[in-house]
């Protein structure tokens, strides 16, 4: 187990990129066709996948303890399904079948759990997004959402502000609703004894 003195250690963009490349190499040992492009960029705000690219914000600073979980979500789910989908012969398996995103993000959260990275604070963040989107859709303003997250739900100011900013970006961003719902769906499949293997065929 990691000693407590390292629990608050942070890493930057280059270390995240190195960890990402190390995980890619592990997958390439199975199939060399898996060749995502890892980029450290100054025109993105966080870490995200677009097509075959993993883009990492140059100003990234995250807890070292979050790196494995984040890469499991982005590389082991989003990038793998992109490449596997591209091997199926129909473009739709790579770009995504109808309503695929909920299960994709659910698999991503499940992957975080599988590597031991689904912490209580991460679950609180995902739940906070659901609360924030619900309030926004009900007519709440930015400040009201922020105050509700802090005052009624007990989030710290920085995470609450980040959630409110995410929820209200571009005039309203409701994707935060699907992470926990998707995770519930995946857990339900596992509980029923279903195999998750088919979901890595592509974005299905």
N, C-alpha and C positions, 0 to 999 in steps of 0.2 A: 504493500500500500504506500501511496505517496505521503511523505512526511508533511505535517501541518505547515511547516515553514515555507513550503513551496506552493501551498494551495492558492495564494494570491498572486503568483508570478504571472506576468503578462509576456506575450510575444508579439512581434510585429509582422508586417506583410511578407518579408523575405523568409522568415522561419515558417510561416504558414505555407508559403509556396514550396519550400523544401519538403515539408511533411506531405503535401499534396502529391508532389512528384514521387516520393517514396511509395505512397499508396498506389499510384498509377503503375509503377514498376512491378508491384506485386500482382496486379491484374494482367499486366503484359506477359508475365510468366505463364499465364493460362492461355492468353490469346493476344498475339502481337498487333492485331488490328485495332486494339483499344489504344488510341493515340490522341487523347484530348490535349488541347492547347491551354497551358496555364500562363496567365498574364497578370502582372502587377501593374495597375493602371491608376491614373489620376482623375479619371472621368466617371468613376463609380463610387457609391457611398459606402458599400459594404463588400460582402462576398456573395457572388451569384453565378449561376450557370446560365449560359445562353448558347443553344446549339451544342457544339463540341468544345466550347470555351469555358474554363473556370476563371472568372475575373475577380481579382483581389484588390481592394482599395489600397492605395499606397500608404494611406494613413491608418491602416488597420492596427488596432491594439486590442488583444483579447486574452482572456485567461488561458494559460497553457492547458488547463484541465478541460477546456471546451474544444480544443482543436480536433481531437479524434472524433468526437461526436459530430462536429460540423462537417468534417470531411466525409464521414459515413453517410450523412444526409445528402450532401451535394454530389460526391463522386460515386459512392456505392449504390445510390438510387438514381439521381437525375442524369448523371453522365452515362452510367451503365445502360440504363433503359434507352437513352438516346442512341447509343452505338448498337445495342442489340436490336432495337427497332429498325435501324437502318439496314440490318442484315436480313430482314424478313421479306424484302422484295416489294413491299408496298410502303410508300412514303408516310402514310397515315400512322404507321406503327412508330415512326420516329418523331413525328410532329405532335401526335396525340389524338386518340380517339375521343369521342364526345364524353364529357364529364370525367375525364381521366385525372384531373388535377387533384381532386379530393383524396383519392387513393394514393396518388404519387406523394403528396405531402404527408399522408398518414404513414406510408412506408418509410419516408424520410425520418419522421419522429420515432418510428419503431426501430430504425437503424441506430438512432441516437441512444435509445434504451439498450439495444443489443450490445453496444460497446461500453455501457456503463456511464453514459453521459447525459441521461435524462434526469437532471437534478431537480429538486423542489423549486428552485428559482427559475429554471427553464419552464417547468410546468406552469408556474405562476405567470410568467411572461405570455405563454400561449393562451392561457385562460384570460389574461388581461386584454389581449387582442380581441377575443370574442366579446367580452363585456364592452370594450370600446366601440367596436363595429356596431353592436346592437344599439348602443346609445346614440351613435351618429345617425343610424338609419331611423331612429325614433325622433330625430330633430335636435339633438343636443349639439351645442357649439363646442369648439376646441377646448376652451377653458373649463367648461362643465365636465367634459370627459376626463380631463386631467385631474380636476378636483375630486371627482367621483372615485377615480382609481386610487388616489392617495388617501382621501378621507374615509371612504366607505369600504374599500377593498384592501387597504393597508400596503399598497405598493410604495416603494421608495420613489423619491421625486424624479430621479434620472430615468429609471425604467418607465415610469408613468408618462413622462414627457415624450420619450421615444415612441411609446405606443400611440399616444395621441397624434404625434407628428406623422407616423405611418398611416394611421386611420384616415387622416384628413388630407394626405398628399394627393395631388392631381384632382382635387375636388371631391375626393371620397374613394377610399381603397378598401374594399370589403373582403379581400382574399384571406385576411386573418381568421375568418370564420371557419375555414376548411381544415386547418391543421388538426385540431382536436377531434372534429367529426371524423376525419379520415383515420386518425389513430384509433378511435373507437371501432371503426369498421374493420381495421386490420386486427385488432385484439379480438374482435368477435369471430373473425375467420380462424385465428389461431386457437381460440377456445373451442371452436367446433371441430377442430382436427384437420382443417383444410391446409393444403400446401400453399405457400406463398410463391413458390418457384415460377408459376406461370406469369406472375406480374412483372418479372424481369425480362420477358420476351420483348417488351416495348412499352410505350406509354399507353397502357390499356386500363 
